[in-house]
Amino acid sequence: MNPKLLAFLRENGLRADATEQEAWDYYDKLKEDGVDLPGIDPGQRAAAPANGAGNGEGNTTHAAAGNGGGEGRRTYSQEELEAIVEQRTVQAMGREATRRASVQELIDVAGVGDLDGGAFARSLLDNPDVSRERASDLIFTELKKRNVPIGTGAHVGTEAPEKLRAAITDGLLMRQGIPVAEPAAGARDFRGRSMIEICRELLEASGVNCRSMSRMDIAGRAIASTSTSDFANIFSSLVGRSLMRAYDEWPSTWRPFVAITGANDFRDIHAVKLSGAPDLQGISENGEYKTAIFSDAKESYRVITKGIRVPLTRTMIINDDLRAFTRVPQLFGVAARRMESAAVYSLINTNGAMSDGTALYHADHSNLAASGGALSSTTLGAGRAAMRKQTGLDGESIDVIPAFLLTPVALETTAEVLLRSTALPDDNKSAGVYNPWAGKLTPISDPLLDATSATAWYLFAHPNQVPVIEAAYLEGEEQPYVEEQVDFNSDALIIKVRHDFGAGVVDHPGTYKNAGA
């Protein structure tokens, strides 16, 4: 065989100990792949041992056509042969670099780079016969053999799957127009991909060969393999982030005047009345401290659970319907906020009886105006005086200071003008009359109050002084909880949202009501 041809073949991956017949077979394989060295004729195979050494003058003769004779032959100079070999070598190196990069991507995604100290990865990278498809099959087989969950890779190789999961999640959020402050690397690549394409990407990353699978097969396999892939985690995260964005952005007007706590379980929560805290006592000569005795308080409430679920079916994946994972969760987030607001404001609107058998707002509690009066400087003054004169359970003065003015939205503007004007806005008052309420109270309005009365208004103390209403989240989780599971009866991935929240009245001195006029 011509030495230059032999060198060319070895540059392109031919084993150094290959026989001449193996070399010619390898050359045929290269030609099938589009790699060829001009001037080589199949007829040279028989003559190669006798005349493959050249003409002795630095030039080598190659047949231009397969006629077996000297006619039509062309003589290449040494420089021409070297240029041809260099060109083909560069092309082969480019193809090999592309192959290695493709295989390395699979290694990173599967997290197998450190298996056997890196030997497994090197066996894939260093073998030019291992294509991307072959590498995928080998990785899948290796992980299965080692009993490693598909999609998690080796025990130390979880970074790549996490990056892929983050990129897909952020890309899908961006696709639905949901802002992502700092998108994960690669997120924009997934922004334009359909759900079926993403399912294929995830399955192939976990070692599943999808080349012969239909769209329905891919969708079904993605759902069915949620226990061993990132599919469920991605869409659960998509639901959770869409939901929490809406949950966080929806107004919670009640939070400033309500005390927040946590509940360990669903049993009754018994409130401690701060209005019943005893006074500090003198210390005896021997340094003995007296034991505090709290007045009995029997107000209680409990956390309740509300929730809903949404299925992801194969049909939704094929139809590329992302609404169930973006728009619907946003509605769930708003619903969770509405659940909280309804629980709090219903306590005010219903004015239910407390443990003493008396309504929250009642003359016996000294927190209800004897007759309704329009919101004004005068009526506010009467309300403040009533609150500051409140006493604790044992008759001690507790000097409750109002901090919030709560109104229906029908009185929102009136409240803002009264509380933020430099001059007193009452009728027949000059612009020079000082407004004693400027900046003294924080105005809060909510439409849930309008449903009961468009004229009633309320004063509330800060919950750190005397809480009136207390709200609790289960185990301190101040947000809805999202989880996923496969429903084998319907071939669907079920995303479930639940919210554990409760609210109750705990004391009455910290609030005052005027029915308005």
C-alpha positions, 0 to 999 in steps of 0.5 A: 500500500502506498505509504502516504495513503497508509499514513492518511488512514492512520491519521483517520483512526486506522490501527497501527497493527492493521493488515493491508486488507484491513487498511483497504477495508477501512479506506472503503469505509472512509469513502462511504463517509465522504472521506477520500484521497484523490488518485487511489484506484481499486486496481492498485490493491493487487499491485500495491505490494510491488509498486507502492514504494514510488518511483524513486525520484520523490514522486509517486504514481497513482492511477486516475482510472481503473484500467490497470495500465499506465494510461491515464495515470497522474503523477503527484508531487510530494508537496501535493500529497502532503497538502491532500493528506493535511486537508483530509486530516483537518476534516477528520479532526473536525468530525472527531471533535464534533463527535467528542463534544456530542458524547461529552454532552451526554456524559455531563447530562447523565452525570457519569463523568466520575464513574470508575475514576473517569475511565467509563467516560474516557472509553466513550470519548476516546473510541472514534466508533462510539457515536452519540446514539451508541454512547446514549445506549452504553450510558443507559446500560451502565447506569442500569447495571449499577442500579443508579436511578436513570436521570440522576447519574452517578452519585456525585454527578447531579450538577448537570441534571439540575442545570438542565432542569433549571434551564427547561423550567426558566425557558417554559416560564419565559415562553409564557411571558412570565418574567425570570430575573436571572434565567438559568444558562440555556433557558432561552434555548428551551423557550421556543421548544414544544412540550413534546420536544422537551419530553424527548430531550429529557428522555434521551438525557436519561438514556432512552432512545426515542428515535423509533417512538411516536409523539404519543409514545414519547408523551406517555413514556415521559409521564410513566417514568416520572419516578426516574426522571426530572419530568415531574420535578420540572412541571411541578416547579413550573406550577409552583413558580407560576402559582407563587408569583401570583400569590406574592403579587396579589394584595394582602391588605389584612397582614399589617393589622393581623398577628401571624403565627405557626401551627404544628397541627390541626388541633385548636389553637388557644390564643394568649390575650396580651390585654390580660398580661399582669403588671410587674411586681415588686421583688421581696427583700430575699430576692424572690420573684412573684409568679405571674398569673394570667387571666383565663382566655378561651379564644381559639381557632384552628388551621384548615386545609383547602386545595385543588389538583390539575392533571397533565395528560398525554393529549395536553403534551401533544397539543403543547398546552402549557396553560394548565401549568402557568395560567391555571396555577396563577389562578390557584395563587390568587385563590389562596390569597382570597382564601386568606382574605376571606377568612380574616375579613369574615371575622370582622363582617360577621361580628361573631360571639367570643368566648364570653358570649358577646360579639366582637364589636359590642357596647359591653366591650366598649369598642362600638360607637353608640350611634353611627357617624361619618368618618371625620376628625371628630368621630376618629377622636371619639374612637381613639379615646375609647381605645385608650380607655380600654382595660385588661381582664383584671381591670388594669389600664392597657392604653391601646393606641390605634395604628390602622384605619380600616375602611371599605373601598367606598371610603378609601379616598375620604380616609386618605384625604383625612389622614394625609392632608396637612390642613384639617379637611373638615367642612368650614375649616380654613387651610391654616387649621392644623390636621391632628390626624396627618400621618397618625394612622395607616389607611387600609381598605378592602372590597370585602368590607363593602359587601357588608357595609359601605359606611362602617369603619374600624380602628385597629391597634398594632398586633404587637401591642394588642392583637385582635385577629391572629392567623396561622400557617401550618408549620410556619409555611406561609405559602401554598404547597405543591406536589406531584404524583402519577395517576395510573388510572388516567395516564396523567401526571397530577399536580396538587396544590394545597393551602393550610391556613386559619384565622380567629379573633383572640381579643377585643380591646385592640379594635373599634367600630363605627357603623358610619353614616 
